[in-house]
Amino acid sequence: MLKLDITKAFDSVSWPFLIEVLQNLGFGQVWRDVISGLLLTSSTRVLFNGHPESLISHKRGLRQGDPLCSTLFVLVMDVLSQLFSKANEEGLLQPLSSRWLQHRVSLYADDVVLFIHPVAEDINIVSDILHLFGEVSGLFNNNQKSCVYLIRCHKDNLEAIQHFWPCEIPPLSHYIGCLSSVWDCLNS
């Protein structure tokens, strides 16, 4: 299981990518123009010793906490989910064997939980998908805040995981909140 954190997620969204996503979802030109106008007119002003400095115009990103921007961010992140669904449908990723695990990807704001088999082929495909998504959307994985949780993973596969994912590998109990003795029983 990979728990990924997107680097400066709301601040990094590519506006041209967002507009293309909206177009592909069927939003008309008028709606796209309105959203483009809102994005292009966004700016920030910093107070320095109580006095506002000059305006800083934005070139990318969404306002965190704004209901419209939160919805737009969800639409952008849905593209990542669709990429993994497509890879799954095309047989690029090994099918998940658990009947309880119906979805490979779980998204919540800028956190991504991804279930994959710990083999080099799947890890390589996932790495490629995340890199492609980052290039087009501006949203890249932050390895320093990401973790790999090993579930039924053979120690032989650990080297492949560490090669592609140079991030922390804590015990699963740290994420799920269960005692490690419970997981020892489940994994045996």
Backbone as ProteinMPNN parsed JSONL, in Angstrom:
{"seq_chain_A": "MLKLDITKAFDSVSWPFLIEVLQNLGFGQVWRDVISGLLLTSSTRVLFNGHPESLISHKRGLRQGDPLCSTLFVLVMDVLSQLFSKANEEGLLQPLSSRWLQHRVSLYADDVVLFIHPVAEDINIVSDILHLFGEVSGLFNNNQKSCVYLIRCHKDNLEAIQHFWPCEIPPLSHYIGCLSSVWDCLNS", "coords_chain_A": {"N_chain_A": [[0.858, -1.166, 0.0], [0.645, 2.133, -0.909], [1.007, 5.29, 0.466], [0.597, 8.328, -0.589], [1.717, 11.689, -0.774], [0.881, 14.732, -2.16], [2.962, 17.234, -3.391], [2.725, 20.527, -2.28], [-0.005, 20.792, -3.12], [-2.529, 22.298, -3.708], [-1.389, 24.677, -4.469], [-0.02, 24.123, -6.782], [-1.428, 23.32, -9.046], [-1.803, 23.089, -12.496], [-3.08, 25.546, -14.556], [-3.771, 25.507, -17.39], [-4.053, 22.723, -17.708], [-6.185, 22.193, -15.952], [-8.273, 23.606, -17.239], [-8.411, 22.12, -19.584], [-9.241, 19.668, -18.524], [-11.789, 20.405, -17.63], [-12.972, 20.961, -20.116], [-12.909, 18.399, -21.278], [-14.686, 17.161, -19.597], [-17.026, 18.179, -20.447], [-17.769, 20.795, -19.898], [-19.0, 23.871, -20.971], [-17.842, 26.515, -23.216], [-18.39, 29.037, -22.098], [-18.505, 28.578, -19.298], [-15.89, 27.655, -18.901], [-14.494, 29.953, -19.611], [-15.342, 31.71, -17.584], [-14.262, 30.461, -15.298], [-11.562, 30.538, -16.021], [-11.224, 33.313, -16.021], [-11.618, 33.874, -13.284], [-9.394, 32.549, -12.239], [-7.227, 33.834, -13.533], [-7.389, 36.409, -12.541], [-6.713, 36.183, -9.942], [-4.84, 37.102, -7.087], [-2.272, 38.006, -4.72], [-1.506, 39.82, -1.785], [0.997, 40.92, 0.313], [1.382, 41.758, 3.709], [3.648, 43.989, 5.051], [5.214, 45.044, 7.816], [2.735, 46.036, 8.556], [1.855, 47.353, 6.287], [0.499, 47.073, 3.045], [2.135, 45.327, 0.464], [3.086, 45.38, -3.058], [0.909, 43.898, -5.551], [0.928, 40.373, -6.079], [0.796, 38.416, -8.779], [-0.765, 35.361, -9.672], [0.268, 32.336, -11.282], [-0.379, 29.729, -11.389], [-2.141, 27.137, -9.562], [-4.639, 26.826, -6.916], [-7.037, 28.415, -4.777], [-6.855, 27.491, -1.524], [-9.405, 26.273, 0.539], [-11.444, 27.691, -0.652], [-14.652, 27.038, -1.829], [-15.294, 26.569, -4.585], [-12.753, 26.201, -5.695], [-11.911, 23.953, -4.285], [-13.614, 22.02, -5.347], [-12.79, 22.092, -8.021], [-10.21, 21.135, -7.679], [-10.723, 18.512, -6.887], [-11.772, 17.529, -9.295], [-9.476, 17.626, -10.887], [-7.808, 15.793, -9.525], [-9.289, 13.522, -9.928], [-8.595, 12.727, -12.441], [-6.176, 11.425, -12.044], [-7.076, 9.16, -10.684], [-8.58, 8.026, -12.758], [-6.529, 7.426, -14.567], [-5.216, 5.331, -13.238], [-7.325, 3.501, -13.169], [-7.633, 2.996, -15.9], [-5.121, 1.843, -16.48], [-5.415, -0.44, -14.988], [-7.625, -1.677, -16.282], [-6.464, -2.149, -18.783], [-4.741, -4.133, -18.183], [-2.202, -3.55, -17.332], [-1.443, -3.413, -14.723], [-1.158, -5.792, -12.132], [-4.025, -7.681, -11.23], [-5.958, -6.979, -8.286], [-6.103, -9.171, -5.575], [-7.787, -9.441, -3.432], [-11.072, -9.865, -2.311], [-12.31, -8.012, -0.795], [-11.234, -5.638, -1.379], [-12.132, -3.339, -3.452], [-11.45, -1.062, -4.837], [-8.613, 0.369, -6.289], [-7.441, 2.818, -5.858], [-7.606, 5.435, -3.506], [-8.697, 8.612, -2.874], [-8.223, 11.596, -1.094], [-8.452, 14.844, -0.749], [-5.239, 16.085, -0.927], [-4.048, 13.695, -0.458], [-3.188, 10.415, -1.362], [-4.044, 7.075, -1.494], [-2.872, 4.033, -2.48], [-3.211, 0.817, -3.746], [-1.129, -1.766, -4.636], [0.554, -4.543, -6.196], [3.587, -5.706, -4.81], [5.706, -5.78, -6.838], [8.296, -5.416, -9.282], [7.375, -4.688, -11.893], [4.733, -3.636, -11.543], [5.313, -1.568, -9.766], [6.963, 0.016, -11.332], [5.179, 0.798, -13.396], [3.301, 2.269, -11.885], [4.968, 4.308, -10.962], [5.593, 5.522, -13.421], [3.017, 6.417, -14.194], [2.433, 8.257, -12.147], [4.49, 10.092, -12.598], [3.883, 11.008, -15.209], [1.331, 12.124, -14.722], [2.103, 14.146, -12.958], [3.701, 15.743, -14.64], [1.814, 16.78, -16.492], [-0.175, 17.923, -14.894], [1.024, 19.396, -12.898], [1.151, 18.438, -10.383], [3.031, 16.751, -8.183], [4.434, 13.852, -6.572], [5.381, 13.84, -3.158], [8.044, 12.498, -1.859], [9.19, 12.635, 0.672], [7.112, 12.921, 2.458], [5.607, 10.766, 1.924], [4.686, 7.286, 2.257], [5.386, 3.764, 2.325], [3.507, 0.984, 2.938], [3.805, -2.263, 3.953], [1.996, -5.012, 3.025], [1.42, -8.295, 3.273], [3.831, -8.759, 1.932], [6.68, -10.071, 0.46], [10.013, -10.297, 1.629], [11.825, -10.341, -0.421], [10.85, -8.648, -2.362], [11.196, -6.191, -1.309], [13.516, -4.763, -1.99], [13.036, -3.9, -4.643], [10.896, -2.205, -4.17], [12.087, -0.232, -2.542], [13.896, 0.787, -4.364], [12.338, 2.152, -6.32], [10.709, 3.744, -4.724], [11.866, 5.889, -2.73], [11.176, 6.279, 0.123], [9.794, 6.432, 3.455], [9.282, 3.338, 5.225], [7.225, 2.419, 7.293], [5.903, 0.398, 10.071], [2.804, -1.271, 9.412], [0.905, -0.956, 11.395], [1.21, 1.625, 12.314], [-0.2, 3.177, 10.543], [-2.832, 2.159, 10.277], [-3.699, 1.96, 12.878], [-3.955, -0.214, 14.522], [-2.803, -2.71, 16.822], [0.424, -4.137, 16.327], [0.539, -6.855, 16.776], [-1.948, -7.79, 16.028], [-1.811, -7.513, 13.245], [0.269, -9.261, 12.728], [-0.958, -11.726, 13.139], [-2.84, -11.677, 11.056], [-1.222, -11.558, 8.771], [0.075, -13.982, 8.761]], "CA_chain_A": [[0.0, 0.0, 0.0], [1.385, 3.391, -0.979], [0.311, 6.488, 0.915], [1.323, 9.391, -1.277], [1.368, 13.072, -0.479], [1.168, 15.584, -3.309], [3.708, 18.428, -2.991], [2.053, 21.826, -2.445], [-1.047, 20.397, -4.058], [-3.411, 23.362, -4.179], [-0.571, 25.745, -5.045], [0.721, 23.662, -7.958], [-2.287, 22.883, -10.153], [-1.611, 23.776, -13.778], [-4.342, 26.085, -15.056], [-4.152, 24.95, -18.7], [-4.519, 21.349, -17.507], [-7.515, 22.279, -15.351], [-9.229, 24.01, -18.279], [-8.562, 20.963, -20.474], [-10.068, 18.702, -17.793], [-13.165, 20.907, -17.691], [-13.446, 20.766, -21.487], [-13.151, 16.97, -21.471], [-15.862, 16.795, -18.811], [-18.208, 18.723, -21.102], [-18.074, 22.172, -19.521], [-19.043, 24.733, -22.145], [-16.849, 27.585, -23.318], [-18.724, 30.125, -21.169], [-18.051, 28.169, -17.964], [-14.423, 27.622, -18.9], [-14.041, 31.349, -19.613], [-15.586, 32.263, -16.244], [-13.256, 29.896, -14.392], [-10.275, 31.124, -16.427], [-11.215, 34.691, -15.53], [-11.396, 33.839, -11.834], [-8.013, 32.144, -11.977], [-6.281, 34.834, -14.033], [-7.457, 37.638, -11.746], [-6.333, 35.922, -8.547], [-3.568, 37.718, -6.697], [-1.987, 38.034, -3.286], [-0.801, 41.004, -1.313], [1.636, 40.621, 1.591], [1.539, 42.888, 4.626], [5.005, 44.125, 5.58], [5.136, 46.083, 8.853], [1.392, 46.595, 8.555], [1.554, 48.029, 5.028], [0.422, 46.105, 1.944], [3.112, 45.406, -0.626], [2.443, 45.326, -4.375], [0.21, 42.651, -5.868], [1.641, 39.24, -6.668], [-0.133, 37.673, -9.64], [-0.537, 33.917, -9.67], [0.385, 31.687, -12.597], [-0.895, 28.37, -11.224], [-2.646, 26.864, -8.224], [-6.02, 27.115, -6.538], [-7.152, 28.954, -3.42], [-7.259, 26.471, -0.57], [-10.512, 26.718, 1.37], [-12.495, 28.214, -1.521], [-15.467, 25.887, -2.243], [-15.152, 26.307, -6.014], [-11.409, 25.666, -5.938], [-11.878, 22.584, -3.762], [-14.285, 21.18, -6.341], [-11.907, 22.013, -9.185], [-9.098, 20.26, -7.309], [-11.246, 17.137, -6.939], [-11.856, 17.156, -10.713], [-8.108, 17.382, -11.356], [-7.329, 14.551, -8.919], [-10.03, 12.408, -10.519], [-7.826, 12.285, -13.613], [-5.22, 10.43, -11.544], [-7.847, 7.94, -10.443], [-8.917, 7.452, -14.068], [-5.305, 6.844, -15.136], [-5.011, 4.021, -12.612], [-8.402, 2.617, -13.635], [-7.295, 2.613, -17.277], [-3.996, 0.905, -16.397], [-5.991, -1.677, -14.467], [-8.429, -2.265, -17.363], [-5.572, -2.576, -19.865], [-3.92, -5.228, -17.699], [-0.838, -3.103, -17.054], [-1.212, -3.693, -13.311], [-1.708, -7.08, -11.717], [-5.305, -7.493, -10.535], [-5.951, -7.13, -6.836], [-6.646, -10.497, -5.283], [-8.713, -9.419, -2.308], [-12.469, -9.576, -2.661], [-12.748, -6.872, 0.006], [-10.613, -4.429, -1.907], [-12.767, -3.096, -4.742], [-10.855, 0.097, -5.497], [-7.154, 0.417, -6.197], [-7.021, 4.166, -5.463], [-8.472, 6.214, -2.639], [-8.229, 10.0, -2.889], [-8.815, 12.541, -0.155], [-7.69, 16.096, -0.909], [-3.94, 15.859, -1.569], [-3.54, 12.385, -0.048], [-3.536, 9.319, -2.265], [-3.716, 5.735, -1.016], [-2.843, 3.198, -3.677], [-2.906, -0.584, -3.486], [-0.494, -2.439, -5.768], [1.391, -5.692, -5.866], [4.964, -5.228, -4.618], [6.612, -6.351, -7.84], [8.961, -4.354, -10.046], [6.573, -4.243, -13.037], [3.664, -2.756, -11.065], [5.925, -0.378, -9.175], [7.438, 0.825, -12.457], [3.992, 1.385, -14.047], [2.774, 3.291, -10.973], [5.918, 5.418, -11.013], [5.392, 6.202, -14.706], [1.72, 7.11, -14.163], [2.565, 9.425, -11.271], [5.355, 11.07, -13.266], [3.09, 11.581, -16.304], [0.319, 12.981, -14.115], [2.796, 15.321, -12.436], [4.137, 16.593, -15.76], [0.699, 17.488, -17.136], [-1.037, 18.624, -13.94], [1.799, 20.182, -11.949], [1.036, 17.801, -9.071], [4.045, 15.708, -8.042], [4.508, 13.136, -5.308], [6.389, 14.275, -2.195], [8.561, 11.269, -1.251], [9.52, 12.838, 2.083], [5.895, 12.772, 3.255], [4.93, 9.554, 1.478], [5.082, 6.056, 2.948], [5.023, 2.472, 1.763], [3.114, 0.034, 3.975], [3.925, -3.606, 3.403], [0.924, -5.939, 3.369], [1.708, -9.581, 2.625], [4.939, -8.503, 1.017], [7.877, -10.86, 0.717], [11.214, -9.476, 1.798], [12.513, -10.299, -1.717], [10.327, -7.52, -3.133], [11.511, -4.949, -0.609], [14.553, -4.042, -2.736], [12.383, -3.22, -5.771], [10.099, -1.109, -3.615], [12.983, 0.834, -2.092], [14.529, 1.389, -5.544], [11.412, 3.082, -6.97], [10.065, 4.619, -3.747], [12.805, 6.209, -1.651], [10.435, 6.913, 1.207], [9.717, 5.675, 4.698], [8.515, 2.09, 5.236], [6.902, 2.162, 8.702], [4.999, -0.741, 10.26], [1.417, -0.989, 9.022], [0.129, -0.554, 12.57], [1.295, 3.085, 12.461], [-1.194, 3.816, 9.679], [-4.183, 1.666, 10.511], [-4.059, 2.209, 14.258], [-4.103, -1.48, 15.234], [-1.573, -3.26, 17.373], [1.145, -4.947, 15.35], [0.235, -8.271, 17.006], [-3.13, -8.099, 15.213], [-1.365, -7.672, 11.859], [1.072, -10.481, 12.641], [-1.908, -12.837, 12.977], [-3.459, -11.593, 9.728], [-0.228, -11.8, 7.727], [0.596, -15.355, 8.773]], "C_chain_A": [[0.904, 1.229, 0.0], [0.496, 4.505, -0.46], [1.134, 7.648, 0.391], [0.813, 10.755, -0.843], [1.792, 13.914, -1.674], [1.819, 16.881, -2.81], [2.921, 19.698, -3.298], [0.877, 21.727, -3.412], [-1.886, 21.559, -4.586], [-2.624, 24.465, -4.881], [0.035, 25.388, -6.394], [-0.122, 23.297, -9.168], [-2.049, 23.743, -11.392], [-2.963, 24.257, -14.299], [-4.709, 25.566, -16.441], [-4.663, 23.506, -18.588], [-5.93, 21.343, -16.933], [-8.563, 22.628, -16.399], [-9.462, 22.863, -19.262], [-9.419, 19.878, -19.818], [-11.529, 19.125, -17.865], [-13.761, 20.708, -19.08], [-13.781, 19.29, -21.728], [-14.344, 16.46, -20.675], [-17.147, 17.394, -19.381], [-18.608, 20.115, -20.657], [-17.999, 23.037, -20.774], [-18.006, 25.843, -22.085], [-17.112, 28.708, -22.317], [-18.226, 29.79, -19.76], [-16.533, 28.166, -17.871], [-13.856, 29.037, -18.879], [-14.219, 31.998, -18.239], [-14.525, 31.763, -15.268], [-11.867, 30.427, -14.735], [-10.149, 32.551, -15.918], [-10.971, 34.761, -14.034], [-9.945, 33.5, -11.501], [-7.031, 33.246, -12.355], [-6.286, 36.128, -13.222], [-7.075, 37.409, -10.29], [-4.957, 36.521, -8.267], [-3.454, 37.692, -5.178], [-1.255, 39.325, -2.965], [-0.271, 40.683, 0.088], [1.719, 41.893, 2.418], [2.956, 42.869, 5.181], [5.007, 45.308, 6.529], [3.792, 46.8, 8.813], [0.987, 47.302, 7.281], [1.53, 47.007, 3.895], [1.48, 46.378, 0.874], [2.358, 45.336, -1.956], [1.842, 43.941, -4.62], [1.156, 41.614, -6.46], [0.612, 38.461, -7.475], [0.247, 36.199, -9.639], [-0.487, 33.387, -11.093], [-0.172, 30.266, -12.57], [-1.48, 28.252, -9.831], [-4.085, 27.297, -8.021], [-6.038, 27.609, -5.101], [-7.667, 27.863, -2.483], [-8.34, 27.042, 0.337], [-11.664, 27.307, 0.578], [-13.321, 27.026, -2.023], [-15.343, 25.56, -3.736], [-13.798, 25.666, -6.298], [-11.27, 24.248, -5.41], [-12.512, 21.618, -4.75], [-13.421, 21.021, -7.581], [-10.725, 21.087, -8.899], [-9.526, 18.793, -7.357], [-11.332, 16.666, -8.388], [-10.478, 16.855, -11.29], [-7.599, 16.05, -10.81], [-8.062, 13.333, -9.467], [-9.328, 11.877, -11.765], [-6.807, 11.23, -13.189], [-5.919, 9.099, -11.29], [-8.198, 7.243, -11.755], [-7.701, 6.828, -14.745], [-5.037, 5.464, -14.544], [-6.095, 3.032, -13.018], [-8.11, 2.112, -15.038], [-6.145, 1.604, -17.287], [-4.473, -0.453, -15.901], [-6.767, -2.411, -15.56], [-7.562, -2.829, -18.48], [-4.665, -3.734, -19.442], [-2.476, -4.845, -17.435], [-0.443, -3.356, -15.601], [-1.833, -5.042, -12.97], [-3.014, -6.847, -10.976], [-5.151, -7.702, -9.029], [-6.667, -8.427, -6.485], [-7.681, -10.505, -4.173], [-10.127, -9.079, -2.758], [-12.999, -8.375, -1.884], [-12.221, -5.555, -0.541], [-11.128, -4.19, -3.326], [-12.107, -1.968, -5.527], [-9.353, 0.126, -5.248], [-6.684, 1.753, -5.618], [-8.072, 4.796, -4.56], [-7.878, 7.618, -2.557], [-8.967, 10.804, -1.827], [-7.936, 13.782, -0.158], [-6.364, 15.782, -1.588], [-3.29, 14.548, -1.124], [-4.076, 11.31, -0.975], [-3.12, 8.022, -1.589], [-3.903, 4.807, -2.199], [-2.433, 1.785, -3.296], [-2.34, -1.21, -4.751], [0.225, -3.683, -5.26], [2.838, -5.211, -5.779], [5.959, -5.912, -5.557], [7.12, -5.223, -8.731], [8.096, -3.817, -11.179], [5.484, -3.267, -12.594], [4.23, -1.456, -10.497], [6.401, 0.568, -10.27], [6.271, 1.52, -13.158], [3.428, 2.51, -13.184], [3.673, 4.526, -10.986], [5.754, 6.221, -12.302], [4.091, 7.003, -14.724], [1.827, 8.376, -13.315], [3.431, 10.507, -11.9], [4.596, 11.773, -14.399], [2.046, 12.551, -15.757], [0.954, 14.266, -13.585], [3.206, 16.283, -13.534], [2.981, 17.398, -16.342], [-0.109, 18.338, -16.159], [-0.286, 19.578, -13.016], [1.816, 19.576, -10.555], [1.98, 16.606, -8.978], [4.004, 15.095, -6.65], [5.646, 13.694, -4.45], [6.886, 13.033, -1.449], [8.863, 11.425, 0.234], [8.302, 12.694, 2.989], [5.104, 11.527, 2.868], [5.478, 8.344, 2.223], [4.654, 4.845, 2.133], [4.703, 1.568, 2.942], [3.083, -1.349, 3.354], [2.807, -4.496, 3.941], [1.176, -7.215, 2.579], [2.811, -9.442, 1.574], [6.135, -9.349, 1.419], [9.082, -9.931, 0.799], [12.009, -9.366, 0.495], [12.095, -9.071, -2.525], [10.684, -6.169, -2.52], [12.54, -4.112, -1.359], [13.958, -3.27, -3.914], [11.576, -2.026, -5.285], [11.003, 0.06, -3.236], [13.696, 1.514, -3.259], [13.629, 2.46, -6.163], [10.815, 4.092, -6.001], [11.012, 4.888, -2.591], [12.104, 6.962, -0.522], [10.365, 5.953, 2.393], [8.881, 4.405, 4.516], [8.234, 1.751, 6.701], [6.051, 0.896, 8.837], [3.57, -0.332, 9.925], [0.597, -0.491, 10.2], [0.174, 0.951, 12.796], [0.223, 3.784, 11.64], [-2.61, 3.431, 10.071], [-4.632, 1.915, 11.947], [-4.299, 0.945, 15.059], [-2.755, -1.903, 15.797], [-0.896, -4.146, 16.344], [0.882, -6.43, 15.553], [-1.006, -8.7, 16.223], [-2.709, -8.355, 13.775], [-0.51, -8.918, 11.69], [0.174, -11.694, 12.438], [-2.505, -12.851, 11.577], [-2.478, -11.943, 8.622], [0.296, -13.221, 7.702], [-0.398, -16.352, 8.219]], "O_chain_A": [[1.817, 1.34, 0.818], [-0.645, 4.648, -0.9], [2.235, 7.913, 0.873], [-0.375, 10.939, -0.58], [2.927, 13.819, -2.14], [1.291, 17.543, -1.916], [2.502, 19.918, -4.434], [0.781, 22.476, -4.384], [-1.943, 21.776, -5.797], [-3.142, 25.114, -5.79], [0.553, 26.265, -7.085], [0.431, 22.991, -10.225], [-2.09, 24.972, -11.329], [-3.886, 23.46, -14.463], [-5.868, 25.21, -16.658], [-5.596, 23.118, -19.291], [-6.779, 20.571, -17.38], [-9.628, 22.012, -16.44], [-10.586, 22.657, -19.721], [-10.233, 19.241, -20.487], [-12.406, 18.302, -18.13], [-14.924, 20.327, -19.208], [-14.816, 18.973, -22.314], [-14.947, 15.448, -21.031], [-18.233, 17.145, -18.858], [-19.693, 20.578, -21.009], [-17.044, 22.943, -21.545], [-17.377, 26.08, -21.054], [-16.174, 29.268, -21.75], [-17.598, 30.623, -19.107], [-15.962, 28.62, -16.879], [-12.856, 29.297, -18.21], [-13.353, 32.745, -17.784], [-13.957, 32.544, -14.505], [-11.082, 30.733, -13.838], [-9.088, 32.953, -15.439], [-10.209, 35.606, -13.564], [-9.347, 34.088, -10.6], [-6.115, 33.558, -11.595], [-5.298, 36.862, -13.218], [-7.109, 38.342, -9.487], [-4.045, 36.455, -9.091], [-4.411, 37.397, -4.462], [-0.488, 39.846, -3.775], [-1.024, 40.223, 0.947], [2.073, 42.96, 1.915], [3.409, 41.858, 5.716], [4.824, 46.449, 6.104], [3.717, 48.012, 9.01], [-0.131, 47.809, 7.197], [2.429, 46.173, 3.789], [1.681, 47.515, 0.448], [1.131, 45.245, -1.971], [2.217, 42.957, -3.982], [2.059, 41.935, -7.233], [-0.335, 37.91, -6.914], [1.425, 35.843, -9.608], [-1.127, 33.929, -11.993], [-0.41, 29.671, -13.621], [-1.334, 29.158, -9.011], [-4.664, 28.023, -8.828], [-5.164, 27.265, -4.304], [-8.786, 27.377, -2.642], [-8.212, 28.157, 0.843], [-12.771, 27.411, 1.105], [-12.756, 26.092, -2.591], [-15.292, 24.387, -4.105], [-13.711, 24.7, -7.056], [-10.586, 23.425, -6.018], [-12.0, 20.519, -4.963], [-13.33, 19.925, -8.134], [-10.291, 20.341, -9.777], [-8.77, 17.937, -7.817], [-10.999, 15.517, -8.68], [-10.327, 15.932, -12.09], [-7.019, 15.26, -11.556], [-7.515, 12.23, -9.47], [-9.459, 10.7, -12.098], [-6.6, 10.248, -13.902], [-5.403, 8.039, -11.646], [-8.124, 6.018, -11.854], [-7.827, 5.809, -15.424], [-4.673, 4.535, -15.265], [-5.814, 1.846, -13.193], [-8.315, 0.934, -15.333], [-6.192, 0.619, -18.023], [-3.986, -1.492, -16.347], [-6.596, -3.615, -15.747], [-7.885, -3.866, -19.059], [-3.906, -4.255, -20.258], [-1.613, -5.716, -17.325], [0.738, -3.496, -15.285], [-2.906, -5.386, -13.465], [-3.111, -5.916, -10.176], [-4.326, -8.492, -8.572], [-7.719, -8.734, -7.044], [-8.386, -11.499, -3.999], [-10.341, -8.118, -3.498], [-14.012, -7.786, -2.261], [-12.719, -4.484, -0.193], [-10.617, -4.77, -4.284], [-12.2, -1.929, -6.754], [-8.894, -0.07, -4.123], [-5.645, 1.813, -4.961], [-9.272, 4.701, -4.818], [-6.708, 7.79, -2.216], [-10.185, 10.699, -1.685], [-6.82, 13.772, 0.363], [-6.352, 15.267, -2.706], [-2.11, 14.321, -1.388], [-5.256, 11.296, -1.326], [-1.975, 7.882, -1.159], [-4.955, 4.795, -2.838], [-1.432, 1.58, -2.61], [-2.977, -1.194, -5.804], [0.466, -3.845, -4.064], [3.266, -4.392, -6.593], [6.924, -6.537, -5.116], [6.451, -4.205, -8.908], [8.077, -2.609, -11.41], [5.323, -2.2, -13.187], [3.682, -0.378, -10.726], [6.258, 1.784, -10.149], [6.362, 2.704, -13.48], [3.113, 3.585, -13.694], [3.186, 5.656, -11.016], [5.774, 7.452, -12.279], [4.061, 8.133, -15.212], [1.363, 9.441, -13.722], [3.149, 11.697, -11.757], [4.664, 12.996, -14.527], [1.895, 13.662, -16.264], [0.395, 15.35, -13.749], [3.076, 17.498, -13.382], [3.147, 18.578, -16.653], [-0.668, 19.363, -16.549], [-0.891, 20.468, -12.417], [2.425, 20.134, -9.643], [1.757, 15.577, -9.616], [3.593, 15.735, -5.682], [6.732, 13.983, -4.951], [6.231, 12.566, -0.517], [8.799, 10.449, 0.981], [8.447, 12.377, 4.17], [4.041, 11.268, 3.432], [6.59, 8.373, 2.751], [3.697, 4.895, 1.361], [5.525, 1.4, 3.842], [2.411, -1.574, 2.347], [2.686, -4.706, 5.148], [1.146, -7.204, 1.349], [2.7, -9.962, 0.464], [6.55, -9.344, 2.578], [9.146, -8.91, 0.115], [12.775, -8.42, 0.313], [12.893, -8.52, -3.284], [10.494, -5.127, -3.147], [12.45, -2.885, -1.367], [14.33, -2.122, -4.158], [11.575, -0.967, -5.912], [10.714, 1.208, -3.573], [14.063, 2.685, -3.162], [14.097, 3.549, -6.495], [10.449, 5.192, -6.413], [10.966, 4.191, -1.577], [12.403, 8.125, -0.251], [10.824, 4.814, 2.322], [7.908, 4.388, 3.761], [8.91, 0.906, 7.288], [5.54, 0.379, 7.843], [3.178, 0.817, 10.131], [-0.315, 0.316, 10.02], [-0.738, 1.503, 13.411], [-0.219, 4.874, 12.003], [-3.485, 4.29, 10.184], [-5.827, 2.065, 12.202], [-4.803, 1.021, 16.179], [-1.704, -1.498, 15.301], [-1.567, -4.832, 15.573], [0.987, -7.201, 14.6], [-1.101, -9.852, 15.8], [-3.186, -9.3, 13.147], [-0.548, -9.563, 10.643], [0.501, -12.588, 11.659], [-2.66, -13.915, 10.977], [-2.863, -12.565, 7.633], [0.906, -13.631, 6.715], [-0.107, -17.547, 8.162]]}, "name": "protein", "num_of_chains": 1, "seq": "MLKLDITKAFDSVSWPFLIEVLQNLGFGQVWRDVISGLLLTSSTRVLFNGHPESLISHKRGLRQGDPLCSTLFVLVMDVLSQLFSKANEEGLLQPLSSRWLQHRVSLYADDVVLFIHPVAEDINIVSDILHLFGEVSGLFNNNQKSCVYLIRCHKDNLEAIQHFWPCEIPPLSHYIGCLSSVWDCLNS"}
